[in-house]
Amino acid sequence: MRNLWRRLLSLLCIGMTLMVGCVQVMDDQPKLDPQEQSSFFADGIASRPLPDHIIAADPATWQVRSASKHDATTSDEVYLTGRVDGEPVDTLPALLLSRFTYPELLHRGHERFDVSCVPCHDATGSGNGMAARRGFPYPPTYHSDRLRSQPLGYFFVVATEGHNKMPPYRDLISTEDRWAIAAYVRALQFSQYADVTQLKEADLNALQESP
Amino acid sequence: MPQLFSRSADMMLQAVLIGGILLVTLLFSALFAVVRSPDITNQNVTIEQTVPFSHQHHVGDIGIDCRYCHQSVETSAIAGVPPTQVCMNCHRELWNQSEMLAPVRESWETGQPLVWNRVHDLPDYVYFNHSIHIHKGIGCYECHGEVDQMRLTRQAEPLTMHWCLDCHRNPEAHVRPRSLVFTPKPLEDLADTTEFQEAVATLLAQDARDDSGVVELLRQRLATDYHLDERTDCYTCHR
């Protein structure tokens, strides 16, 4: 009988030693992952919200400011708001053009437009996006005289501040991407309203051959 | 002196030895099978959520890009669960009386984030980074499967270290053109897309383009182009 107990005890010991590997203590460490829940803060949010009166530095303006010592506030303001004296500007900010070429901007704008704008505005800017077809108020088409005559900054301002039913995208799309999108919207408008005499011969031939 | 062992003793010894080895092998195989079973890895286990968010509807039917909601996926380690603001972009107008979305509206009004139950949870000692996978041409599909078919989000792959290493040893088998990274389908099914055709036209020689193994050829070429190497050092994923 004693022998049996001994055997059981040793089996238990061996078993427990083997089971050490089954408990994954390091799986969930005391550190906090991004967006994880935390019992430390009263509201349970591990990724802390910004305190009041904090303005996030835009990496672009930061870079230019540290590169050239002069006070770049004025051009920063155009870059960040798209407005001069409250009115939308009609050119791309110098700050942007010092960092990107036009093709880079349009390429980026195309990509970001497809990500953020297409659900409502549709890939051509007609305003027949899927979200609109499912019941969101239809946005206006870009291809109207009213929107063709708007300055470039207008599209940046609308993306930044929102307009009518459109929510602001200030927090969701970076400043430079909103400019790139504005530039791309111009390109979209042009794509549907180009003067046929401006086409290159190859494109003109392709147009004539198309059904 | 009589024989110490009977005639059958030899047999017994052999049987015990072989049986023992078999038993141990079986035990270990069973252990490994258990660790890799969905019971432990949670593969394909559907997890209940406060709001029954459907990727099938938002991605499959509406065609919203992954990045509309998972905004940090290209620039940081985490893809990011979208803030309530992103839901409200549409849902302040659409289904804005729906009972199902009541928790979303409540979160919007109180500023208290929605609580989602985590579907993909790697151990804390694994430092997975989304952005580098995206930039190296590893599509969402490779780990998350056909998200556009999922009513409720589930973990499509086992996410074991063994599974990670399968790809880290041979990334060439999983790479795709960067233009197709966010399309949640196997690359083989995308051969008809413009993006695929463009990649083939830019990267492959004329005579290789109509080859039946064009997907493999393209992958080989992309692996070189994107500088994909075997990444199996411990510190690739662990610190």
Interface residues (C-beta under 8 A of the other chain):
Chain A: Q24 M26 D27 D28 Q29 K31 D33 P34 Q35 Q37 D43 I45 D114 V115 S116 V118 P119 M130 A131 R134 G135 F136 P137 K165 P167 D171 L172
Chain B: D61 I62 G63 I64 D65 R67 Y68 Q71 A77 I78 G80 V81 Q85 V86 M88 N89 C90 R92 E93 L94 Q112 P113 V115 P123 D124 Y125
